[in-house]
Amino acid sequence: MYTYHPVVEILVKSFGTTPQSLEPLHEQLLAYRENTEGLKEAMLKHKVIGESEFQQALAVYYELEYRDNFNDVPVVREFTEFIPIRYAKKNIFFPLKKTRNTLEVAITNPELSQPLDDLARHFKCHIQSVISHKQAVLDLINRAYDESSASTEDAVDLLDSEETYENILAVEEPEDLLDATDEEPIKRLVNSLLWQAAKDEASDVHIDPTPRETIVRYRIDGVLQQVTVFPRQVHVTVVNRIKVMSRLDIAQKGLPQDGRSMVLIAGRKIDIRVSTVPTVHGEKIVMRLLFQEEKLMQLRHLGLAKYILQPYQNMVNSSGGIILVTGPTGSGKTTTLYASLAEIDNEARNIITIEDPVEYKLSGYSQIEVKPKVGLTFANALRSVLRQDPDVIMVGEMRDTETAQIAIQSALTGHLVFSTVHTNSAPATITRLIDMGIEPFLVSSSIIGVLAQRLVRRICPDCRKSYQPHPEQLRELGIKEVSFRKLDRRFFRGDGCDNCRQTGYRGRIGIHELLVMSEGVKNTILESSDSDTIRKQGLKEKMITLRRDGVNKILHGLTTAEEILTITSE
């Protein structure tokens, strides 16, 4: 052990790293005896240790403070004015606070010298380093420059209705919209709209022309909210700017168009899907924002209750069969599918996805985007994939009988298949497949489970308050009033605050219904394809419905009764 960097010894002694896990890295560890950055890269690549643990060990070695986040650190305008954002991101450092003789600086690499020396000279004080992990420092940097950026309202105020198309076409896209120094009002407006949408975690941006003005709305937590308006006379100019960004034909105004663009906003990669349609007042634009996260969501973070999570995880670890996730558009089906794939060892198994479009671009997976215009349909892609020796296949959607038949044959030949279907419940999915022409015996023998889900708004934790519900509301939810009062249970709702934009909600959480393909359910499917009959059998086997799971989340203070009553039915 003494031949390695001392940080390795600290990791073994204090952070649970085993000598056995280091053996495959022996040569690299020797090579990086004096290079902590190379050492970290090697250990993270081989998943020996997490970055947070490595940085903590680094802090112990250098006898420095370690902090996991800087959310409580106020932004100092003096720092953003002196340090260019690109320089801060390149070196991954940023000042936290300045006292009389000391400047506290967040860093990831204690061997960083030049930037810290520059800070010491400029502020004429001693540097006190605080070690953290990369994402925490980048989040601090992005927040600092977010708060120093111009608002959408400022951009609207600077609009020049006479700006020419030539000027719009002339400017190149910035690396990061926060880095943009372009003074042209239209570009500043569009950049500001996208930046604000990303900041508010909006899923869609709607730009709607009216006779007198153009209205901009964001879909936040599944609900459209108006955020700003701008003069009607610049609508065409804004539309053309967005068309240029997404490589659409600016001369074509009478037909719908679809395009895509990739931007960086505050260090986050965002894939923007753009749709334009002609209306009587001009072209309407909807931009779908897909955040390209580097890490997959984990199943345990999706709001799956224990009584659903455990049996679903058992399904995901099956060697073969079909797992279906169902729900309406925008209910998080793709996120659930990718979280399911994250449970599978992608190094030991060949995982191939077929999607329209590929929403999460990730390493370690073979991802195929269907292109119906050139004949690459789900069915054709699936046929080809079967010749690629797959272990796990994810099909974005079972849209037709042909795709469903091939998927079922794949499952019957030992492949694990994930896919989605648009139905209202888990039992209705079985009925839907049979209606598509799939034989009941094939359905019962190939499918191992169906997960139905919806997204409901989560109560804002900053303004959450309890209250006693009305008896009628309890009856609608199927809750016995006597038991409820006896146990002194409460409902919760948000009063509205600045953190939730006065809505009482912040973020969303899933509610779920899992139909396990037991012998009883299989026999029921062979006897009847009626969804009510299948549902009754599922309930006999203790299937938790969407409504029931929603009620449990109400009682745990996660969402409101209004949300569950709106989204579900019994």
MARTI-952914 format. One record per residue (C-alpha): residue in one letter; x, y, z. Coordinates in steps of 0.5 Angstrom, whole numbers, always signed. Layout:
<atoms>
aa = a, east = X, north = Y, up = Z
...
</atoms>
This chain:
<atoms>
aa = m, east = +0, north = +0, up = +0
aa = y, east = +6, north = +5, up = +2
aa = t, east = +8, north = +5, up = -6
aa = y, east = +1, north = +8, up = -8
aa = h, east = -1, north = +16, up = -6
aa = p, east = -3, north = +17, up = +1
aa = v, east = -10, north = +18, up = -1
aa = v, east = -11, north = +11, up = -3
aa = e, east = -9, north = +9, up = +4
aa = i, east = -14, north = +14, up = +7
aa = l, east = -19, north = +11, up = +2
aa = v, east = -18, north = +4, up = +5
aa = k, east = -17, north = +6, up = +12
aa = s, east = -23, north = +10, up = +13
aa = f, east = -28, north = +10, up = +7
aa = g, east = -29, north = +2, up = +6
aa = t, east = -24, north = +1, up = +0
aa = t, east = -22, north = -6, up = +0
aa = p, east = -15, north = -8, up = -3
aa = q, east = -18, north = -13, up = -7
aa = s, east = -22, north = -8, up = -11
aa = l, east = -15, north = -4, up = -12
aa = e, east = -11, north = -10, up = -15
aa = p, east = -14, north = -9, up = -22
aa = l, east = -11, north = -2, up = -22
aa = h, east = -4, north = -4, up = -19
aa = e, east = +0, north = -1, up = -25
aa = q, east = -5, north = +6, up = -26
aa = l, east = -4, north = +7, up = -18
aa = l, east = +3, north = +6, up = -19
aa = a, east = +3, north = +11, up = -25
aa = y, east = -1, north = +16, up = -21
aa = r, east = +3, north = +16, up = -14
aa = e, east = +4, north = +24, up = -15
aa = n, east = -2, north = +26, up = -19
aa = t, east = -9, north = +26, up = -15
aa = e, east = -13, north = +28, up = -21
aa = g, east = -10, north = +22, up = -25
aa = l, east = -11, north = +18, up = -19
aa = k, east = -18, north = +20, up = -18
aa = e, east = -20, north = +19, up = -26
aa = a, east = -17, north = +12, up = -26
aa = m, east = -21, north = +10, up = -19
aa = l, east = -28, north = +13, up = -22
aa = k, east = -27, north = +10, up = -29
aa = h, east = -27, north = +3, up = -25
aa = k, east = -32, north = +5, up = -20
aa = v, east = -28, north = +3, up = -14
aa = i, east = -30, north = +9, up = -11
aa = g, east = -35, north = +15, up = -12
aa = e, east = -33, north = +22, up = -13
aa = s, east = -35, north = +25, up = -6
aa = e, east = -32, north = +19, up = -2
aa = f, east = -25, north = +21, up = -6
aa = q, east = -26, north = +28, up = -5
aa = q, east = -27, north = +27, up = +2
aa = a, east = -21, north = +23, up = +3
aa = l, east = -17, north = +28, up = -1
aa = a, east = -19, north = +33, up = +4
aa = v, east = -17, north = +29, up = +10
aa = y, east = -10, north = +29, up = +6
aa = y, east = -9, north = +36, up = +5
aa = e, east = -12, north = +38, up = +12
aa = l, east = -18, north = +42, up = +9
aa = e, east = -25, north = +43, up = +10
aa = y, east = -30, north = +38, up = +6
aa = r, east = -37, north = +41, up = +4
aa = d, east = -42, north = +37, up = +0
aa = n, east = -46, north = +43, up = -3
aa = f, east = -46, north = +51, up = -3
aa = n, east = -53, north = +52, up = -3
aa = d, east = -53, north = +57, up = +3
aa = v, east = -48, north = +61, up = +0
aa = p, east = -50, north = +68, up = -2
aa = v, east = -47, north = +70, up = -9
aa = v, east = -42, north = +76, up = -9
aa = r, east = -43, north = +80, up = -15
aa = e, east = -36, north = +82, up = -14
aa = f, east = -34, north = +75, up = -16
aa = t, east = -38, north = +74, up = -22
aa = e, east = -35, north = +81, up = -25
aa = f, east = -28, north = +79, up = -24
aa = i, east = -28, north = +72, up = -26
aa = p, east = -30, north = +70, up = -33
aa = i, east = -35, north = +64, up = -33
aa = r, east = -31, north = +60, up = -38
aa = y, east = -25, north = +61, up = -33
aa = a, east = -29, north = +59, up = -27
aa = k, east = -31, north = +53, up = -30
aa = k, east = -25, north = +51, up = -34
aa = n, east = -21, north = +51, up = -27
aa = i, east = -27, north = +49, up = -23
aa = f, east = -27, north = +54, up = -17
aa = f, east = -30, north = +60, up = -15
aa = p, east = -30, north = +64, up = -8
aa = l, east = -35, north = +63, up = -3
aa = k, east = -34, north = +69, up = +2
aa = k, east = -29, north = +75, up = +3
aa = t, east = -27, north = +77, up = +10
aa = r, east = -22, north = +82, up = +12
aa = n, east = -15, north = +78, up = +11
aa = t, east = -18, north = +71, up = +8
aa = l, east = -22, north = +69, up = +2
aa = e, east = -25, north = +62, up = +2
aa = v, east = -25, north = +59, up = -5
aa = a, east = -29, north = +52, up = -7
aa = i, east = -24, north = +48, up = -11
aa = t, east = -24, north = +40, up = -13
aa = n, east = -16, north = +40, up = -14
aa = p, east = -12, north = +42, up = -9
aa = e, east = -6, north = +42, up = -13
aa = l, east = -9, north = +48, up = -17
aa = s, east = -5, north = +54, up = -16
aa = q, east = -5, north = +59, up = -22
aa = p, east = -12, north = +61, up = -21
aa = l, east = -12, north = +62, up = -13
aa = d, east = -5, north = +66, up = -14
aa = d, east = -9, north = +71, up = -18
aa = l, east = -15, north = +71, up = -13
aa = a, east = -10, north = +72, up = -8
aa = r, east = -6, north = +78, up = -12
aa = h, east = -13, north = +81, up = -14
aa = f, east = -16, north = +81, up = -7
aa = k, east = -10, north = +82, up = -3
aa = c, east = -11, north = +77, up = +2
aa = h, east = -10, north = +70, up = +4
aa = i, east = -13, north = +64, up = +0
aa = q, east = -17, north = +59, up = +5
aa = s, east = -19, north = +53, up = +0
aa = v, east = -25, north = +48, up = +1
aa = i, east = -26, north = +42, up = -2
aa = s, east = -32, north = +39, up = -6
aa = h, east = -34, north = +35, up = -11
aa = k, east = -34, north = +37, up = -18
aa = q, east = -42, north = +38, up = -19
aa = a, east = -43, north = +42, up = -13
aa = v, east = -38, north = +47, up = -15
aa = l, east = -41, north = +47, up = -22
aa = d, east = -48, north = +48, up = -19
aa = l, east = -45, north = +54, up = -15
aa = i, east = -42, north = +57, up = -21
aa = n, east = -48, north = +56, up = -25
aa = r, east = -52, north = +59, up = -20
aa = a, east = -48, north = +65, up = -19
aa = y, east = -48, north = +67, up = -26
aa = d, east = -55, north = +65, up = -27
aa = e, east = -57, north = +71, up = -21
aa = s, east = -52, north = +76, up = -25
aa = s, east = -56, north = +75, up = -32
aa = a, east = -61, north = +79, up = -35
aa = s, east = -68, north = +77, up = -34
aa = t, east = -73, north = +76, up = -39
aa = e, east = -77, north = +82, up = -38
aa = d, east = -70, north = +86, up = -39
aa = a, east = -69, north = +83, up = -45
aa = v, east = -76, north = +84, up = -48
aa = d, east = -75, north = +92, up = -46
aa = l, east = -69, north = +92, up = -50
aa = l, east = -73, north = +89, up = -56
aa = d, east = -72, north = +93, up = -63
aa = s, east = -78, north = +91, up = -68
aa = e, east = -73, north = +93, up = -74
aa = e, east = -68, north = +88, up = -73
aa = t, east = -66, north = +85, up = -79
aa = y, east = -66, north = +77, up = -81
aa = e, east = -59, north = +78, up = -84
aa = n, east = -57, north = +80, up = -77
aa = i, east = -61, north = +74, up = -74
aa = l, east = -57, north = +69, up = -78
aa = a, east = -50, north = +72, up = -77
aa = v, east = -49, north = +71, up = -70
aa = e, east = -46, north = +64, up = -68
aa = e, east = -49, north = +60, up = -62
aa = p, east = -45, north = +61, up = -56
aa = e, east = -42, north = +55, up = -52
aa = d, east = -47, north = +56, up = -46
aa = l, east = -52, north = +61, up = -46
aa = l, east = -50, north = +64, up = -40
aa = d, east = -43, north = +66, up = -43
aa = a, east = -47, north = +70, up = -49
aa = t, east = -44, north = +77, up = -49
aa = d, east = -49, north = +78, up = -56
aa = e, east = -52, north = +85, up = -55
aa = e, east = -57, north = +84, up = -60
aa = p, east = -64, north = +84, up = -57
aa = i, east = -68, north = +78, up = -60
aa = k, east = -62, north = +74, up = -59
aa = r, east = -62, north = +76, up = -52
aa = l, east = -69, north = +75, up = -51
aa = v, east = -69, north = +68, up = -54
aa = n, east = -63, north = +66, up = -50
aa = s, east = -67, north = +69, up = -44
aa = l, east = -73, north = +65, up = -45
aa = l, east = -69, north = +59, up = -45
aa = w, east = -65, north = +60, up = -39
aa = q, east = -71, north = +62, up = -35
aa = a, east = -75, north = +56, up = -37
aa = a, east = -69, north = +51, up = -36
aa = k, east = -68, north = +55, up = -29
aa = d, east = -75, north = +54, up = -27
aa = e, east = -75, north = +46, up = -30
aa = a, east = -80, north = +47, up = -35
aa = s, east = -81, north = +41, up = -40
aa = d, east = -84, north = +46, up = -45
aa = v, east = -84, north = +53, up = -48
aa = h, east = -90, north = +55, up = -52
aa = i, east = -90, north = +62, up = -56
aa = d, east = -97, north = +64, up = -58
aa = p, east = -99, north = +69, up = -63
aa = t, east = -105, north = +73, up = -61
aa = p, east = -108, north = +79, up = -65
aa = r, east = -104, north = +85, up = -61
aa = e, east = -98, north = +81, up = -57
aa = t, east = -94, north = +74, up = -57
aa = i, east = -96, north = +70, up = -50
aa = v, east = -90, north = +66, up = -47
aa = r, east = -92, north = +60, up = -43
aa = y, east = -88, north = +55, up = -39
aa = r, east = -91, north = +48, up = -37
aa = i, east = -88, north = +47, up = -30
aa = d, east = -90, north = +41, up = -26
aa = g, east = -95, north = +39, up = -32
aa = v, east = -99, north = +46, up = -32
aa = l, east = -98, north = +51, up = -37
aa = q, east = -96, north = +58, up = -33
aa = q, east = -96, north = +65, up = -37
aa = v, east = -89, north = +68, up = -36
aa = t, east = -89, north = +74, up = -40
aa = v, east = -91, north = +78, up = -47
aa = f, east = -88, north = +81, up = -52
aa = p, east = -90, north = +86, up = -58
aa = r, east = -94, north = +83, up = -63
aa = q, east = -89, north = +86, up = -69
aa = v, east = -83, north = +82, up = -67
aa = h, east = -86, north = +75, up = -67
aa = v, east = -84, north = +74, up = -74
aa = t, east = -77, north = +76, up = -72
aa = v, east = -77, north = +71, up = -65
aa = v, east = -80, north = +65, up = -69
aa = n, east = -74, north = +66, up = -75
aa = r, east = -69, north = +66, up = -69
aa = i, east = -72, north = +60, up = -66
aa = k, east = -72, north = +57, up = -73
aa = v, east = -65, north = +58, up = -75
aa = m, east = -63, north = +55, up = -68
aa = s, east = -67, north = +49, up = -70
aa = r, east = -65, north = +49, up = -77
aa = l, east = -72, north = +50, up = -80
aa = d, east = -74, north = +53, up = -87
aa = i, east = -75, north = +61, up = -85
aa = a, east = -78, north = +62, up = -91
aa = q, east = -84, north = +56, up = -90
aa = k, east = -89, north = +59, up = -86
aa = g, east = -95, north = +56, up = -89
aa = l, east = -94, north = +48, up = -87
aa = p, east = -92, north = +45, up = -80
aa = q, east = -84, north = +44, up = -79
aa = d, east = -81, north = +40, up = -74
aa = g, east = -73, north = +41, up = -72
aa = r, east = -68, north = +40, up = -66
aa = s, east = -63, north = +44, up = -63
aa = m, east = -58, north = +42, up = -57
aa = v, east = -56, north = +48, up = -53
aa = l, east = -52, north = +49, up = -46
aa = i, east = -55, north = +53, up = -41
aa = a, east = -52, north = +54, up = -34
aa = g, east = -47, north = +48, up = -36
aa = r, east = -53, north = +43, up = -37
aa = k, east = -54, north = +40, up = -44
aa = i, east = -61, north = +41, up = -46
aa = d, east = -64, north = +38, up = -53
aa = i, east = -69, north = +42, up = -55
aa = r, east = -75, north = +39, up = -60
aa = v, east = -78, north = +45, up = -64
aa = s, east = -85, north = +44, up = -67
aa = t, east = -88, north = +50, up = -71
aa = v, east = -95, north = +50, up = -74
aa = p, east = -99, north = +56, up = -78
aa = t, east = -105, north = +59, up = -74
aa = v, east = -109, north = +65, up = -76
aa = h, east = -105, north = +70, up = -72
aa = g, east = -98, north = +67, up = -74
aa = e, east = -94, north = +61, up = -73
aa = k, east = -94, north = +58, up = -66
aa = i, east = -88, north = +55, up = -63
aa = v, east = -87, north = +49, up = -58
aa = m, east = -81, north = +48, up = -55
aa = r, east = -80, north = +41, up = -51
aa = l, east = -74, north = +41, up = -47
aa = l, east = -70, north = +35, up = -45
aa = f, east = -65, north = +35, up = -40
aa = q, east = -59, north = +31, up = -42
aa = e, east = -57, north = +28, up = -35
aa = e, east = -50, north = +25, up = -35
aa = k, east = -53, north = +20, up = -29
aa = l, east = -59, north = +16, up = -30
aa = m, east = -65, north = +16, up = -25
aa = q, east = -65, north = +11, up = -20
aa = l, east = -72, north = +7, up = -19
aa = r, east = -72, north = +8, up = -11
aa = h, east = -72, north = +16, up = -13
aa = l, east = -78, north = +15, up = -17
aa = g, east = -83, north = +15, up = -12
aa = l, east = -84, north = +8, up = -12
aa = a, east = -87, north = +5, up = -6
aa = k, east = -84, north = -1, up = -2
aa = y, east = -90, north = -5, up = -4
aa = i, east = -89, north = -4, up = -11
aa = l, east = -81, north = -3, up = -12
aa = q, east = -79, north = -9, up = -9
aa = p, east = -83, north = -14, up = -14
aa = y, east = -82, north = -9, up = -20
aa = q, east = -74, north = -10, up = -18
aa = n, east = -75, north = -17, up = -18
aa = m, east = -78, north = -17, up = -25
aa = v, east = -73, north = -12, up = -28
aa = n, east = -67, north = -18, up = -26
aa = s, east = -71, north = -23, up = -30
aa = s, east = -67, north = -27, up = -35
aa = g, east = -73, north = -26, up = -40
aa = g, east = -80, north = -24, up = -41
aa = i, east = -83, north = -17, up = -43
aa = i, east = -84, north = -11, up = -38
aa = l, east = -89, north = -6, up = -40
aa = v, east = -90, north = +1, up = -37
aa = t, east = -96, north = +5, up = -39
aa = g, east = -99, north = +12, up = -38
aa = p, east = -101, north = +18, up = -42
aa = t, east = -96, north = +22, up = -46
aa = g, east = -92, north = +26, up = -41
aa = s, east = -93, north = +21, up = -35
aa = g, east = -85, north = +19, up = -34
aa = k, east = -85, north = +13, up = -38
aa = t, east = -79, north = +14, up = -41
aa = t, east = -75, north = +16, up = -35
aa = t, east = -78, north = +9, up = -31
aa = l, east = -75, north = +5, up = -37
aa = y, east = -68, north = +8, up = -36
aa = a, east = -68, north = +8, up = -29
aa = s, east = -70, north = +0, up = -30
aa = l, east = -64, north = -1, up = -35
aa = a, east = -60, north = +3, up = -29
aa = e, east = -61, north = -3, up = -25
aa = i, east = -58, north = -8, up = -30
aa = d, east = -51, north = -9, up = -31
aa = n, east = -49, north = -6, up = -38
aa = e, east = -42, north = -9, up = -38
aa = a, east = -44, north = -16, up = -37
aa = r, east = -51, north = -15, up = -42
aa = n, east = -52, north = -12, up = -49
aa = i, east = -57, north = -7, up = -48
aa = i, east = -60, north = -4, up = -54
aa = t, east = -65, north = +1, up = -54
aa = i, east = -70, north = +3, up = -60
aa = e, east = -73, north = +10, up = -59
aa = d, east = -77, north = +16, up = -63
aa = p, east = -73, north = +20, up = -61
aa = v, east = -67, north = +18, up = -56
aa = e, east = -69, north = +22, up = -50
aa = y, east = -63, north = +21, up = -46
aa = k, east = -56, north = +20, up = -50
aa = l, east = -52, north = +15, up = -45
aa = s, east = -45, north = +11, up = -46
aa = g, east = -46, north = +4, up = -45
aa = y, east = -52, north = +3, up = -49
aa = s, east = -53, north = +2, up = -56
aa = q, east = -59, north = +7, up = -58
aa = i, east = -62, north = +7, up = -64
aa = e, east = -67, north = +13, up = -67
aa = v, east = -73, north = +10, up = -71
aa = k, east = -73, north = +14, up = -78
aa = p, east = -80, north = +12, up = -81
aa = k, east = -78, north = +16, up = -87
aa = v, east = -73, north = +12, up = -89
aa = g, east = -76, north = +5, up = -87
aa = l, east = -73, north = +5, up = -80
aa = t, east = -79, north = +3, up = -76
aa = f, east = -80, north = +0, up = -69
aa = a, east = -81, north = -7, up = -73
aa = n, east = -75, north = -6, up = -78
aa = a, east = -71, north = -4, up = -72
aa = l, east = -73, north = -9, up = -67
aa = r, east = -72, north = -15, up = -73
aa = s, east = -65, north = -12, up = -74
aa = v, east = -63, north = -12, up = -67
aa = l, east = -65, north = -19, up = -66
aa = r, east = -59, north = -20, up = -70
aa = q, east = -54, north = -16, up = -65
aa = d, east = -54, north = -22, up = -60
aa = p, east = -58, north = -17, up = -55
aa = d, east = -59, north = -19, up = -48
aa = v, east = -64, north = -13, up = -46
aa = i, east = -68, north = -9, up = -51
aa = m, east = -72, north = -3, up = -50
aa = v, east = -77, north = -1, up = -55
aa = g, east = -80, north = +6, up = -54
aa = e, east = -87, north = +4, up = -56
aa = m, east = -91, north = -1, up = -58
aa = r, east = -95, north = +2, up = -63
aa = d, east = -97, north = -3, up = -68
aa = t, east = -99, north = -11, up = -68
aa = e, east = -92, north = -12, up = -72
aa = t, east = -88, north = -9, up = -67
aa = a, east = -92, north = -13, up = -61
aa = q, east = -91, north = -19, up = -64
aa = i, east = -84, north = -19, up = -65
aa = a, east = -83, north = -16, up = -58
aa = i, east = -87, north = -22, up = -56
aa = q, east = -83, north = -27, up = -60
aa = s, east = -76, north = -24, up = -57
aa = a, east = -79, north = -25, up = -50
aa = l, east = -80, north = -32, up = -51
aa = t, east = -73, north = -33, up = -54
aa = g, east = -70, north = -31, up = -48
aa = h, east = -69, north = -24, up = -48
aa = l, east = -71, north = -19, up = -43
aa = v, east = -76, north = -13, up = -47
aa = f, east = -78, north = -7, up = -44
aa = s, east = -83, north = -2, up = -47
aa = t, east = -89, north = +2, up = -47
aa = v, east = -96, north = +2, up = -49
aa = h, east = -101, north = +8, up = -48
aa = t, east = -107, north = +5, up = -44
aa = n, east = -111, north = +8, up = -37
aa = s, east = -109, north = +2, up = -33
aa = a, east = -105, north = -4, up = -32
aa = p, east = -110, north = -9, up = -33
aa = a, east = -113, north = -5, up = -39
aa = t, east = -106, north = -6, up = -43
aa = i, east = -107, north = -13, up = -43
aa = t, east = -114, north = -12, up = -46
aa = r, east = -110, north = -7, up = -51
aa = l, east = -105, north = -12, up = -53
aa = i, east = -111, north = -18, up = -55
aa = d, east = -115, north = -12, up = -59
aa = m, east = -108, north = -11, up = -63
aa = g, east = -109, north = -19, up = -65
aa = i, east = -104, north = -22, up = -60
aa = e, east = -106, north = -29, up = -58
aa = p, east = -108, north = -29, up = -50
aa = f, east = -104, north = -35, up = -49
aa = l, east = -98, north = -31, up = -52
aa = v, east = -99, north = -25, up = -48
aa = s, east = -100, north = -29, up = -41
aa = s, east = -93, north = -33, up = -43
aa = s, east = -89, north = -27, up = -45
aa = i, east = -91, north = -21, up = -40
aa = i, east = -88, north = -22, up = -33
aa = g, east = -91, north = -15, up = -31
aa = v, east = -95, north = -8, up = -33
aa = l, east = -93, north = -2, up = -29
aa = a, east = -98, north = +4, up = -30
aa = q, east = -96, north = +11, up = -27
aa = r, east = -98, north = +18, up = -27
aa = l, east = -95, north = +24, up = -25
aa = v, east = -98, north = +28, up = -19
aa = r, east = -95, north = +35, up = -17
aa = r, east = -91, north = +35, up = -10
aa = i, east = -93, north = +39, up = -4
aa = c, east = -88, north = +45, up = -4
aa = p, east = -84, north = +43, up = +3
aa = d, east = -83, north = +50, up = +5
aa = c, east = -90, north = +52, up = +5
aa = r, east = -94, north = +46, up = +7
aa = k, east = -99, north = +46, up = +12
aa = s, east = -104, north = +40, up = +15
aa = y, east = -111, north = +41, up = +15
aa = q, east = -117, north = +36, up = +17
aa = p, east = -121, north = +34, up = +10
aa = h, east = -128, north = +35, up = +9
aa = p, east = -132, north = +28, up = +10
aa = e, east = -134, north = +28, up = +3
aa = q, east = -127, north = +28, up = +0
aa = l, east = -125, north = +22, up = +5
aa = r, east = -131, north = +18, up = +1
aa = e, east = -129, north = +20, up = -6
aa = l, east = -122, north = +17, up = -4
aa = g, east = -125, north = +11, up = -1
aa = i, east = -122, north = +13, up = +6
aa = k, east = -127, north = +11, up = +12
aa = e, east = -128, north = +17, up = +16
aa = v, east = -128, north = +14, up = +23
aa = s, east = -122, north = +10, up = +22
aa = f, east = -119, north = +17, up = +20
aa = r, east = -121, north = +21, up = +25
aa = k, east = -119, north = +16, up = +30
aa = l, east = -112, north = +15, up = +28
aa = d, east = -112, north = +23, up = +28
aa = r, east = -109, north = +23, up = +21
aa = r, east = -108, north = +30, up = +17
aa = f, east = -108, north = +32, up = +10
aa = f, east = -103, north = +37, up = +7
aa = r, east = -103, north = +43, up = +2
aa = g, east = -98, north = +48, up = +0
aa = d, east = -100, north = +55, up = +2
aa = g, east = -96, north = +58, up = -4
aa = c, east = -89, north = +62, up = -3
aa = d, east = -84, north = +65, up = -7
aa = n, east = -80, north = +58, up = -8
aa = c, east = -86, north = +55, up = -11
aa = r, east = -89, north = +61, up = -15
aa = q, east = -95, north = +62, up = -10
aa = t, east = -98, north = +55, up = -13
aa = g, east = -97, north = +51, up = -7
aa = y, east = -93, north = +45, up = -11
aa = r, east = -86, north = +44, up = -13
aa = g, east = -84, north = +38, up = -17
aa = r, east = -87, north = +32, up = -19
aa = i, east = -88, north = +25, up = -16
aa = g, east = -90, north = +18, up = -19
aa = i, east = -96, north = +14, up = -17
aa = h, east = -96, north = +7, up = -19
aa = e, east = -100, north = +1, up = -20
aa = l, east = -97, north = -6, up = -21
aa = l, east = -100, north = -12, up = -25
aa = v, east = -96, north = -18, up = -23
aa = m, east = -97, north = -24, up = -28
aa = s, east = -98, north = -29, up = -23
aa = e, east = -101, north = -36, up = -25
aa = g, east = -108, north = -33, up = -23
aa = v, east = -108, north = -27, up = -27
aa = k, east = -105, north = -32, up = -33
aa = n, east = -111, north = -36, up = -32
aa = t, east = -116, north = -30, up = -32
aa = i, east = -113, north = -28, up = -39
aa = l, east = -114, north = -34, up = -42
aa = e, east = -121, north = -34, up = -40
aa = s, east = -123, north = -27, up = -41
aa = s, east = -119, north = -21, up = -44
aa = d, east = -124, north = -16, up = -41
aa = s, east = -120, north = -11, up = -37
aa = d, east = -125, north = -11, up = -31
aa = t, east = -124, north = -18, up = -30
aa = i, east = -117, north = -18, up = -30
aa = r, east = -117, north = -12, up = -25
aa = k, east = -121, north = -16, up = -20
aa = q, east = -117, north = -22, up = -20
aa = g, east = -111, north = -17, up = -19
aa = l, east = -114, north = -14, up = -13
aa = k, east = -115, north = -21, up = -11
aa = e, east = -108, north = -22, up = -11
aa = k, east = -107, north = -15, up = -7
aa = m, east = -105, north = -11, up = -13
aa = i, east = -105, north = -3, up = -11
aa = t, east = -109, north = +1, up = -16
aa = l, east = -107, north = +8, up = -18
aa = r, east = -112, north = +11, up = -13
aa = r, east = -110, north = +7, up = -7
aa = d, east = -102, north = +9, up = -8
aa = g, east = -104, north = +16, up = -9
aa = v, east = -108, north = +16, up = -2
aa = n, east = -102, north = +13, up = +1
aa = k, east = -98, north = +19, up = -2
aa = i, east = -103, north = +24, up = +1
aa = l, east = -103, north = +21, up = +8
aa = h, east = -95, north = +22, up = +8
aa = g, east = -96, north = +29, up = +6
aa = l, east = -93, north = +28, up = -1
aa = t, east = -99, north = +31, up = -5
aa = t, east = -106, north = +33, up = -5
aa = a, east = -113, north = +30, up = -5
aa = e, east = -114, north = +35, up = -11
aa = e, east = -109, north = +32, up = -15
aa = i, east = -110, north = +25, up = -14
aa = l, east = -118, north = +26, up = -15
aa = t, east = -116, north = +29, up = -22
aa = i, east = -111, north = +24, up = -24
aa = t, east = -114, north = +18, up = -22
aa = s, east = -121, north = +14, up = -22
aa = e, east = -124, north = +8, up = -18
</atoms>
